[in-house]
Amino acid sequence: MDKEMDDRLLEIDRKEVLRYLGYGREQADGQILALLETVIEELERTARPRHLQREFELELLEGDRIFGGCFLVKSQALRRNLEDCERVIVFAATLGAEVDYLLQRYGRLQMSRAVVLQAASAAMIEAYCNLVCKELAERYEAQGLYLRPRFSPGYGDLPLDCQPDLLNALEAGKRIGIKLTESFLMMPSKSVSAVIGVSKKPRRCAVGGCEACKKADCPYRREGSG
């Protein structure tokens, strides 16, 4: 279903934006913080977050192959994520083309603002996906079912070339305007696609992102991740 969400529910995490800007362990000065607030205000006025989801039967095949109703891939990492699952949700979300237009505009006129907007929009799409997935998890748990963490093409060994199957199954181009480049990157750029496992068995969420990464000296590393 094509859905929009009440913007009042969506809070952009300023710490995440600053982390994307490279301020993980450093304090941003007042000028940066003031710019950040004006950028977020403009982003919240401009973005049109929407998402789609559709559920499919799941088959875990030999050799780390996975058939999710609309896609067939080989991925050891996704197979581990989908252990004990019987169905999958194919998911896509976007902030809309309006955000890309804004990024292009400031890229020509004011690069410092474009850089902050890039970071803020990355934090916004992540926050939006987290909010949608939280609501999905609550809805499924009311039926005695449990969702695994969303797993996106390009993460681990899940290839980007499965993107067309996921987005075509959702009719994402027609319904929320997500298209693919020849290299399988999504346009609008602030878009996400993912596979989410559905299981009758609860399981602690897999650790990912900064918590799983061994690069301790990364300037974008999230605080508290070791």
C-alpha positions as a printed Julia matrix, in Angstrom:
226×3 Matrix{Float64}:
  0.0     0.0     0.0
  1.12    3.54   -0.8
  1.17    5.42    2.47
  2.04    8.83    3.8
  2.71    9.43    7.47
  1.85   12.33    9.72
  4.99   14.51    9.68
  4.44   15.36   13.34
  5.46   11.81   14.21
  8.79   12.08   12.39
 11.7    13.5    14.38
 15.08   13.98   12.73
 17.87   13.02   15.12
 20.29   15.97   15.21
 23.07   13.73   16.56
 22.71   11.46   13.53
 22.93   14.42   11.17
 26.09   15.65   12.91
 27.53   12.13   12.73
 26.97   12.08    8.97
 28.76   15.44    8.87
 31.78   13.95   10.65
 31.13   15.38   14.12
 30.92   11.98   15.84
 33.19   12.87   18.77
 33.6    16.59   18.18
 31.33   19.5    19.01
 29.88   21.5    16.11
 30.1    25.25   16.49
 27.11   27.55   16.81
 27.17   28.52   13.16
 26.86   24.89   12.04
 24.11   24.21   14.56
 22.14   27.24   13.41
 22.52   26.2     9.76
 21.42   22.7    10.69
 18.17   23.96   12.19
 17.28   26.08    9.15
 18.08   23.16    6.84
 15.89   20.78    8.85
 13.0    23.28    8.8
 13.26   23.55    5.02
 13.59   19.78    4.63
 10.51   19.13    6.74
  8.52   21.54    4.55
  9.82   19.97    1.34
  9.99   16.21    1.89
  7.03   14.01    0.99
  7.86   10.7     2.73
  5.92    7.72    1.4
  6.33    3.98    1.5
  5.07    0.71    0.08
  5.07   -2.82    1.42
  3.9    -6.2     0.18
  4.11   -9.64    1.75
  5.3   -12.78   -0.04
  5.9   -16.44    0.72
  9.54  -17.3     1.5
 11.6   -20.32    0.5
 15.15  -20.82    1.81
 16.89  -23.02   -0.76
 20.22  -24.84   -0.87
 23.43  -22.94   -1.44
 22.28  -19.77    0.35
 19.67  -19.12   -2.32
 16.51  -17.32   -1.31
 13.19  -17.16   -3.15
 11.0   -14.39   -1.83
  8.05  -14.65   -4.19
  9.18  -11.8    -6.43
 12.97  -12.25   -6.24
 15.58  -15.0    -6.31
 19.01  -14.18   -4.86
 22.03  -15.83   -3.35
 23.1   -14.2    -0.07
 24.56  -15.82    3.02
 23.98  -12.68    5.1
 20.31  -12.32    4.14
 19.72  -16.03    4.66
 21.03  -15.73    8.24
 18.74  -12.74    8.76
 15.74  -14.74    7.5
 16.37  -17.86    9.57
 13.08  -19.29   10.96
 11.03  -16.98    8.72
  8.15  -18.23    6.58
  7.25  -15.01    4.77
  8.94  -11.76    3.77
  7.83   -8.17    3.41
  9.25   -6.29    0.43
  9.52   -2.65    1.43
 10.38    0.66   -0.23
 10.34    4.25    1.02
 11.3     7.65   -0.35
 11.43   11.31    0.67
 10.32   12.28   -2.84
 11.84   14.03   -5.84
 11.38   17.43   -4.18
 14.34   16.73   -1.88
 16.57   15.89   -4.85
 15.58   19.18   -6.51
 16.53   21.0    -3.32
 19.9    19.21   -3.17
 20.63   20.07   -6.79
 19.66   23.7    -6.24
 21.95   24.21   -3.25
 24.68   22.2    -4.95
 24.81   25.0    -7.51
 24.16   27.97   -5.22
 25.41   27.2    -1.68
 27.6    24.15   -1.22
 27.8    24.39    2.59
 24.01   24.21    2.8
 23.93   21.35    0.28
 26.34   19.3     2.45
 24.21   19.78    5.57
 21.03   19.05    3.6
 22.58   15.81    2.29
 23.27   14.68    5.86
 19.88   15.79    7.18
 17.98   14.03    4.41
 19.96   10.81    5.01
 18.99   10.98    8.69
 15.38   11.74    7.76
 14.88    8.73    5.46
 16.45    6.5     8.12
 14.15    7.92   10.8
 11.14    7.5     8.53
 11.98    3.85    7.78
 12.52    3.17   11.49
  9.15    4.69   12.33
  7.3     2.73    9.65
  9.03   -0.53   10.62
  8.23    0.04   14.3
  4.55    0.39   13.46
  4.7    -2.68   11.21
  6.35   -4.7    13.99
  3.62   -3.71   16.46
  0.91   -4.69   13.97
  2.47   -8.1    13.31
  3.17   -8.79   16.97
 -0.54   -8.3    17.67
 -1.0   -11.35   15.39
  1.72  -13.37   17.15
  4.3   -12.74   14.42
  7.73  -11.11   14.63
  9.71   -9.07   12.14
 13.43   -9.31   11.49
 15.52   -6.16   10.9
 15.13   -4.76    7.38
 17.91   -5.81    5.03
 18.66   -3.67    1.98
 20.34   -4.5    -1.34
 24.0    -3.5    -1.21
 24.33   -4.48    2.47
 26.59   -7.45    3.17
 26.56   -9.79    0.19
 23.04   -8.94   -1.02
 23.58   -7.67   -4.57
 22.16   -4.41   -5.87
 20.94   -6.17   -8.99
 17.94   -7.54   -7.09
 16.58   -3.98   -6.89
 14.46   -4.2   -10.07
 12.59   -7.27   -8.81
 11.81   -5.64   -5.45
 10.66   -2.33   -6.89
  8.71   -3.89   -9.76
  6.81   -6.08   -7.31
  5.72   -2.92   -5.5
  5.12   -0.92   -8.69
  7.26    1.66   -6.92
  7.93    3.71  -10.06
  4.27    4.3   -10.78
  3.07    4.59   -7.2
  5.77    6.56   -5.35
  8.14    7.62   -8.13
 11.21    5.45   -7.39
 13.23    4.68  -10.53
 16.55    2.91  -11.01
 19.7     4.01  -12.79
 21.62    1.57  -15.01
 23.82    0.77  -11.99
 20.73   -0.04   -9.85
 20.88    3.11   -7.73
 17.53    4.59   -6.74
 16.17    7.93   -7.83
 15.07    9.95   -5.88
 18.38    9.45   -4.11
 16.84    9.54   -0.62
 15.04    6.24   -1.08
 15.35    2.83    0.54
 14.37   -0.69   -0.5
 14.53   -3.66    1.83
 13.47   -7.2     2.66
 11.98   -7.87    6.1
 11.51  -11.39    7.42
  8.28  -12.5     9.12
  8.56  -15.28   11.69
  6.48  -17.01   14.34
  9.58  -17.04   16.54
 10.83  -13.94   18.37
 14.51  -13.25   18.03
 16.79  -10.52   19.27
 17.54   -8.06   16.46
 20.82   -8.65   14.69
 23.49   -6.07   15.41
 24.42   -4.03   12.38
 25.8    -0.74   11.21
 28.44    0.87   13.42
 27.95   -1.77   16.11
 29.08   -4.52   13.73
 31.82   -2.59   11.97
 35.45   -3.12   12.98
 36.66    0.27   11.73
 36.96    1.98   15.12
 38.65    5.1    13.71
 35.87    5.92   11.23
 34.94    9.63   11.47
 31.24    8.77   10.96
 31.14    6.17   13.73
 28.11    6.31   16.01
 28.89    7.09   19.66
 28.64    4.18   22.08
 29.3     1.54   19.42
 32.62    0.44   20.86
